[in-house]
Amino acid sequence: MRTILRSAAFGATLATLAAGLFAPAASAQSADSPVGLWKSIDDETKQPKALIRIEERAGALVGRIEKILTDKADALCEKCTDARKDKPVQGMTILTGLKKDGDEWAGGEILDPNNGKLYKAKVKLAEAGRKLELRGYIGIPTLGRTQTWIREN
């Protein structure tokens, strides 16, 4: 009877150990998906601007400002013209509706909280998923600009 109990205890310990070893891999973000935490960089100063969390909801990507990294952590979206008007930028959803299209995600929109404008958006992973190239544009992609975001671990 003791042998059976020891075997059961050993099996349970082994299962717990195996679960612990594989848990970090399961929670790690995939290098072939934009889902995860990203650091945006200011175009002019080249300094970190914000942390944006991208999630997948109902088959589309959604991005929310998780943390503002400048001295404007209490900024409000004063120039927004929709329901986000005068709401805190930190915690705000700024990226919506991007769906997988080949090697990029397209068909969505991004809000620039600085000017309150909505732009069409598409994203593409670069450098083995360590960087995200986000293109915001009006009309066609050539009429816009690209920002590079850096994946946070």
C-alpha positions in Angstrom: 0.0 0.0 0.0 2.8 2.4 0.8 4.4 1.8 -2.6 1.1 2.7 -4.3 0.8 5.9 -2.2 4.4 6.9 -2.9 3.9 6.3 -6.7 0.7 8.4 -6.7 2.5 11.2 -4.8 5.5 11.0 -7.2 3.1 11.2 -10.2 1.3 14.2 -8.7 4.7 15.9 -8.0 5.9 15.2 -11.5 2.6 16.5 -13.0 2.9 19.7 -11.0 6.6 20.1 -12.0 5.7 19.6 -15.7 2.9 22.1 -15.5 5.3 24.7 -14.0 7.8 24.1 -16.7 5.4 24.6 -19.6 3.4 27.5 -18.1 5.9 30.2 -19.1 5.9 28.9 -22.7 2.1 29.0 -22.8 2.0 32.6 -21.5 4.7 33.9 -23.8 3.6 35.9 -26.8 3.9 34.4 -30.2 6.5 36.0 -32.5 4.0 35.6 -35.4 1.2 37.6 -33.8 0.9 41.3 -32.7 -0.9 40.2 -29.5 1.1 41.5 -26.6 2.6 44.6 -25.0 4.3 47.2 -27.2 6.3 50.3 -26.6 5.6 53.2 -28.9 8.3 55.7 -29.7 7.8 59.4 -30.2 8.6 60.3 -33.9 10.3 63.6 -33.0 12.1 62.9 -29.7 12.7 59.2 -30.3 11.8 58.7 -26.6 9.4 56.0 -25.4 5.9 57.4 -25.4 3.4 54.7 -24.2 2.9 51.0 -23.6 0.1 49.7 -25.8 -1.5 46.3 -25.1 -2.8 44.5 -28.2 -5.4 41.8 -27.8 -7.5 39.7 -30.1 -11.2 40.0 -29.7 -13.7 38.3 -31.9 -11.1 37.7 -34.6 -9.9 41.3 -34.7 -7.0 43.1 -33.0 -7.7 45.8 -30.4 -5.1 48.1 -28.8 -5.4 50.0 -25.6 -2.9 52.5 -24.0 -1.9 50.7 -20.9 0.6 53.3 -19.6 1.8 56.7 -20.7 5.6 56.9 -20.3 5.9 60.7 -20.5 5.1 63.5 -18.0 1.5 63.6 -19.5 0.2 60.5 -17.7 -3.0 62.4 -16.9 -3.7 63.6 -20.5 -7.2 63.8 -21.7 -8.3 63.4 -25.3 -9.5 67.0 -25.6 -9.5 66.9 -29.4 -11.5 63.7 -29.8 -14.9 64.1 -31.4 -16.5 60.8 -30.4 -17.3 59.2 -27.1 -13.6 59.5 -26.1 -13.8 63.3 -25.9 -12.2 64.6 -22.7 -11.6 61.0 -21.4 -8.2 59.9 -20.0 -5.8 58.8 -22.7 -4.3 56.2 -20.4 -6.6 53.2 -20.6 -8.1 54.4 -23.9 -8.7 52.0 -26.8 -6.9 53.5 -29.8 -6.6 50.6 -32.2 -9.6 48.6 -33.5 -10.7 46.2 -36.2 -7.4 44.9 -37.6 -7.9 41.5 -39.2 -5.2 39.0 -40.6 -4.6 39.6 -44.3 -1.6 37.5 -45.5 1.5 38.6 -43.6 -0.2 41.8 -42.1 -3.3 42.8 -40.2 -5.4 45.5 -42.0 -8.9 47.0 -42.2 -8.8 48.7 -38.9 -8.5 52.2 -37.4 -6.1 54.0 -35.1 -6.9 57.1 -33.1 -4.2 59.7 -32.6 -5.1 61.2 -29.2 -2.9 64.2 -29.8 -5.1 65.5 -32.6 -8.3 63.4 -32.1 -8.2 62.1 -35.6 -9.0 58.6 -36.8 -6.9 57.0 -39.4 -7.1 53.7 -41.3 -4.5 51.4 -40.0 -2.5 48.3 -40.8 0.3 46.5 -39.0 3.1 44.1 -39.9 5.6 42.3 -37.8 9.3 42.9 -38.3 12.6 41.5 -36.9 11.1 38.1 -36.0 8.2 39.6 -34.1 10.3 42.0 -32.0 9.0 45.1 -33.8 5.7 46.1 -35.2 5.4 48.5 -38.1 2.1 50.4 -37.8 0.9 52.4 -40.8 -1.7 55.0 -40.2 -3.2 56.6 -43.3 -6.0 58.5 -45.0 -7.5 56.9 -48.1 -4.6 54.8 -49.4 -1.5 53.6 -47.5 0.8 55.8 -49.4 -0.8 58.8 -47.8 0.3 58.2 -44.3 3.2 57.4 -42.0 4.7 54.4 -40.3 5.6 54.1 -36.6 7.7 51.3 -35.3 6.7 49.8 -31.9 9.0 47.6 -29.9 7.7 44.4 -28.2 8.0 44.5 -24.4 8.7 41.2 -22.6 
